[in-house]
C-alpha cells in the first residue's frame, strides 16, 4: 500500500489529480483499502467517484502505463 495521506474522494480532489498514468488506491471512511487500480489517474478516479467506490483516495504518478503497473505490483497488499 502507498505510504501517502488519504485525500477525500471529491470533485475538488479530482481537480488536483494529474492527467497522467499512475497507480491509485481507494479507501473507506476509516482508511481501509477497498480498491486499487492503474490508468490515467484523473479518469480512473472520476469513475470511482461516479460509482461510489470509496470515500478516500491516494495516488502515485507514473511515467507510463507499464510504470503504473509496476507500481501496482510493488504496492500489492497481498504480497
C-alpha atoms as one frame of an Amber mdcrd trajectory, in Angstrom:
protein
   0.000   0.000   0.000   1.056   3.569  -0.587   2.519   5.476   2.345   0.710
   8.669   1.435  -2.002  10.603   3.188  -5.576   9.840   2.151  -7.469  12.620
   0.360 -11.277  12.853   0.377 -12.794  11.416  -2.812 -14.453  14.632  -4.013
 -14.621  16.766  -7.150 -12.186  19.198  -5.517  -9.625  16.427  -5.039 -10.100
  15.248  -8.617  -9.175  18.779  -9.698  -5.725  18.248  -8.121  -5.086  14.874
  -9.762  -2.841  14.938 -12.842  -3.983  13.695 -16.236  -1.168  11.168 -16.291
  -0.721   7.458 -15.836  -0.439   6.259 -12.295  -1.437   3.882  -9.541  -4.247
   4.742  -7.124  -5.856   3.316  -4.013  -9.403   3.842  -2.751 -10.269   3.748
   0.934 -13.363   3.734   3.101 -14.129   6.312   5.799 -11.754   4.533   8.207
  -8.865   4.465   5.732  -9.181   0.750   4.978  -8.238  -0.194   1.423 -11.331
  -1.014  -0.672  -9.939  -0.785  -4.197  -6.892  -0.087  -6.314  -6.005   0.312
  -9.948  -3.871   1.773 -12.706  -4.588   4.017 -15.659  -4.980   7.697 -16.401
  -5.400   8.905 -12.827  -7.960  11.665 -13.343 -10.216   9.432 -15.477  -9.965
   6.440 -13.136 -10.703   8.465 -10.004 -13.601  10.333 -11.677 -15.142   6.950
 -12.438 -14.608   5.791  -8.848 -16.388   8.916  -7.586 -19.281   8.407 -10.017
 -19.787   4.798  -8.897 -19.264   5.491  -5.188 -16.353   3.061  -4.985 -14.704
   4.700  -1.969 -14.596   7.731   0.285 -10.874   8.452   0.129  -8.142   8.267
  -2.475  -4.373   8.427  -2.744  -2.186   8.049  -5.801   1.286   7.959  -7.269
   2.022   9.378 -10.687   3.837   7.192 -13.227   5.702   7.919 -16.439   3.849
   5.275 -18.473   1.217   2.565 -18.184   3.986  -0.009 -17.761   5.449   2.043
 -14.900   1.973   2.307 -13.302   1.600  -1.479 -13.469   4.997  -1.910 -11.793
   3.900   0.482  -9.021   0.726  -1.570  -8.535   2.771  -4.760  -8.207   5.161
  -3.061  -5.789   2.288  -1.861  -3.562   0.184  -5.040  -3.752  -1.184  -5.583
  -0.208  -1.414  -9.357  -0.734   2.359  -9.760  -1.050
